Amino acid sequence: MAAIAFFPFEFVGIPGVGCAFTSRRGGLSEPPHDSANLSFDVNDEPDKVAGNRRLVFDRLELTGWCECNQVHGGVIHADPAPIAPEEHAMLEGDGMTTATPGHGLVIKTADCQPILLAHRSGRYVAGLHAGWRGNKINFPGEGVRFFCETYGLDPKDVFAVRGPSLSPAAAEFVNFETDFGPGFKQYFDPETKRADLWRMTRDQLMAAGVPEKQLFSFDLCTMGMDDTFFSYRKACASPNRDTGRQAGIIWIKG
């Protein structure tokens, strides 16, 4: 049993909030989910997935595991009831918030953007899952709005970090205008057919009131670093389309 490698992050001035972005390294799963797959929904062996999730849960010293069945929509759950890491998620949605210490908000990804939010006080956190469909509906901005309205917060006191995901060099859209519609041309290069989803998310968070100086990111491409991260697009180009999921996790330290 190998420990799962992850990238830690800490918001400066908010020591009471923990963030981690897991990788595919370590863990128990066999190819093509090798080795640290955290999703029960990708045809991996359930006992291997449960073991991987328990490894992460114990390593981060969480007291609850909060997770959604992610559907590329706009639903966010406030203070969801936690489950054990060995359990399957029952909630459907793409975002969660919590004010309870120890409850880890788990955002599963394999190219999509995990966006983790924290309030300056360290008493409130949120996690958002944003694929390109999430950007199309301004889910990053709507997530900030929901987070602030739920707890009576000012977006000027919100900090955000975006985890490893599909980079501008890899985000190809051959039908960009149809996929996104009007209003997104500034993020698309028609010559390369690439879109800058990272900048799109940054602009949406700023438009929601999050100050630019409080926006952070891991500019690591999941598709370009498929030895370190799971990439759905990379898997779709192979004979076996199955792949695992890593996660962005945020929690209030106990």
C-alpha positions in Angstrom: 0.0 0.0 0.0 1.7 3.2 -1.2 0.8 6.7 0.1 -1.0 8.8 -2.4 1.1 11.8 -3.6 -0.6 15.2 -3.5 0.0 18.9 -3.9 -0.7 20.8 -0.7 -1.8 24.4 -0.7 -2.3 27.0 2.1 -3.9 30.4 1.7 -1.5 32.9 3.2 -3.0 34.4 6.4 -5.7 31.6 6.7 -3.7 28.8 8.5 -6.9 27.2 9.7 -7.9 26.0 6.1 -6.3 23.0 4.4 -6.2 22.3 0.7 -4.8 19.4 -1.2 -4.8 18.3 -4.9 -4.2 14.6 -5.2 -2.3 12.9 -8.1 -2.5 9.5 -9.7 0.7 8.4 -8.0 0.6 5.9 -5.1 -2.5 4.0 -4.1 -3.9 0.6 -4.9 -5.7 0.6 -8.3 -4.5 -1.4 -11.3 -4.2 -0.1 -14.9 -5.9 1.8 -16.5 -6.8 3.4 -13.1 -3.3 3.2 -11.8 -2.9 3.9 -9.1 -4.7 6.5 -6.9 -8.2 6.6 -8.5 -10.7 8.1 -6.1 -13.9 7.5 -8.1 -16.3 4.6 -7.8 -17.9 5.5 -11.1 -15.1 4.7 -13.6 -15.2 0.9 -13.7 -12.4 0.4 -11.1 -12.5 -2.3 -8.5 -14.6 -0.9 -5.6 -12.3 -2.3 -2.9 -9.3 -0.6 -4.5 -11.2 2.7 -4.7 -12.3 2.5 -1.1 -8.7 1.8 0.0 -7.5 4.8 -1.9 -10.1 7.1 -0.4 -9.3 5.8 3.1 -5.6 6.6 2.5 -6.5 10.2 1.6 -9.0 10.6 4.4 -6.5 9.4 7.1 -3.6 11.3 5.7 -5.5 14.6 5.8 -6.9 13.8 9.2 -10.5 14.5 8.1 -13.5 13.6 10.2 -16.0 13.6 7.3 -16.0 13.0 3.5 -18.4 15.2 1.5 -18.9 14.4 -2.2 -21.3 14.8 -5.1 -22.2 12.8 -8.1 -20.9 15.5 -10.5 -23.1 16.2 -13.5 -21.7 19.5 -15.1 -24.6 21.5 -13.8 -25.2 24.4 -11.4 -26.3 22.8 -8.2 -24.4 23.6 -5.0 -25.1 22.0 -1.6 -24.7 23.9 1.6 -23.3 22.0 4.6 -23.9 18.5 3.1 -24.0 15.5 5.5 -20.6 13.7 5.4 -20.2 10.1 4.4 -17.5 7.6 5.1 -14.8 7.5 2.4 -15.8 3.9 1.6 -19.4 5.0 0.8 -20.9 6.1 -2.6 -22.1 9.7 -2.9 -25.8 10.2 -3.0 -26.0 13.9 -3.7 -26.1 15.2 -7.3 -24.4 18.5 -8.0 -21.1 20.2 -8.7 -20.4 22.3 -5.6 -20.5 22.2 -1.8 -19.9 24.5 1.1 -19.3 23.9 4.7 -18.7 25.6 8.0 -17.9 22.4 9.9 -14.3 21.7 10.8 -12.9 18.4 9.6 -15.5 17.9 6.8 -13.5 17.6 3.5 -15.2 18.8 0.4 -14.0 16.4 -2.4 -14.1 17.6 -6.0 -13.2 14.8 -8.4 -11.6 15.7 -11.7 -9.7 14.3 -14.8 -9.2 17.5 -16.8 -12.0 19.7 -15.3 -11.1 22.5 -12.9 -11.3 21.9 -9.1 -11.9 25.4 -7.6 -11.5 25.7 -3.8 -12.8 28.8 -2.0 -12.0 30.0 1.5 -13.2 33.0 3.6 -10.7 35.2 5.2 -11.9 34.2 8.6 -11.1 30.5 8.0 -14.6 29.6 9.2 -16.2 28.8 5.8 -15.0 26.9 2.7 -16.4 25.7 -0.6 -15.4 23.4 -3.5 -16.5 23.7 -7.1 -16.3 21.4 -10.1 -16.0 23.3 -13.4 -15.6 21.7 -16.8 -16.2 23.8 -19.9 -19.9 23.4 -19.4 -19.4 25.0 -16.0 -17.6 27.9 -17.5 -20.4 28.3 -20.1 -23.0 28.8 -17.3 -20.5 30.9 -15.2 -20.5 28.3 -12.4 -17.3 29.7 -10.8 -19.0 33.1 -10.4 -22.3 31.6 -9.3 -20.4 29.5 -6.8 -18.9 32.6 -5.2 -22.3 34.2 -5.1 -23.9 31.1 -3.5 -21.1 30.8 -1.0 -21.4 34.4 0.1 -25.2 34.5 0.3 -25.2 31.3 2.3 -23.0 32.6 5.1 -23.5 36.4 4.7 -20.0 37.0 3.3 -18.4 39.7 1.2 -16.7 38.4 -1.9 -13.8 40.8 -1.2 -13.0 38.4 1.6 -13.0 35.3 -0.5 -9.8 33.5 -1.6 -9.7 31.0 -4.4 -7.3 28.4 -5.8 -7.7 26.5 -9.0 -6.1 23.1 -9.2 -4.4 21.1 -12.1 -6.6 20.8 -15.1 -6.7 21.1 -18.9 -4.3 23.9 -20.0 -4.9 26.4 -22.7 -2.4 24.5 -24.9 -4.5 21.3 -24.6 -8.1 22.6 -24.5 -9.1 21.9 -28.1 -12.7 22.8 -29.2 -13.4 22.1 -32.9 -17.0 23.4 -32.4 -16.3 26.2 -30.0 -19.0 28.6 -31.2 -21.6 25.9 -31.0 -20.4 24.6 -27.7 -20.1 28.0 -25.9 -22.3 30.4 -27.8 -21.7 34.2 -27.9 -19.6 36.1 -25.4 -16.6 33.8 -25.2 -14.6 34.7 -28.4 -11.8 36.4 -26.4 -10.9 33.1 -24.9 -10.6 31.2 -28.2 -7.9 31.0 -30.8 -9.6 30.0 -34.1 -6.2 29.1 -35.7 -5.2 26.5 -33.0 -8.8 25.7 -32.0 -7.7 26.1 -28.4 -9.6 27.8 -25.5 -8.2 29.4 -22.4 -10.4 27.9 -19.7 -8.0 29.0 -17.0 -8.4 32.7 -17.9 -12.1 32.2 -18.3 -12.4 30.9 -14.7 -10.2 33.7 -13.4 -12.3 36.4 -15.1 -15.5 34.8 -13.8 -14.2 34.7 -10.2 -13.1 38.3 -10.5 -16.4 39.4 -12.0 -18.1 37.8 -8.9 -16.0 40.2 -6.7 -13.0 38.1 -5.7 -9.9 40.4 -5.8 -7.3 39.4 -8.3 -4.6 39.3 -5.6 -6.6 36.6 -3.8 -6.7 34.2 -6.8 -4.2 31.4 -7.0 -3.6 28.5 -9.3 -1.6 25.3 -10.1 -0.8 25.8 -13.8 -0.3 22.1 -14.3 -1.9 20.5 -17.4 -3.6 17.1 -16.6 -3.4 16.0 -20.2 0.2 17.0 -20.7 1.2 15.4 -17.4 -0.7 12.2 -17.7 2.0 10.4 -15.8 1.1 12.5 -12.7 -2.6 13.1 -13.3 -5.6 11.4 -14.7 -6.8 12.9 -18.0 -10.2 12.0 -19.6 -9.2 13.5 -22.9 -6.0 11.5 -23.0 -7.8 8.3 -22.2 -10.4 9.0 -25.0 -7.5 8.9 -27.4 -6.5 5.4 -26.3 -8.1 2.0 -27.1 -9.3 1.8 -23.5 -11.3 4.9 -22.6 -11.4 4.2 -18.9 -9.3 6.3 -16.5 -9.4 7.4 -12.9 -10.1 10.6 -11.0 -8.0 12.7 -8.7 -9.5 15.3 -6.4 -9.2 18.8 -5.0 -10.1 18.8 -1.3 -10.6 21.7 1.1 -11.5 21.5 4.7 -11.5 23.6 7.9 -8.8 22.2 10.2 -10.1 20.9 13.5 
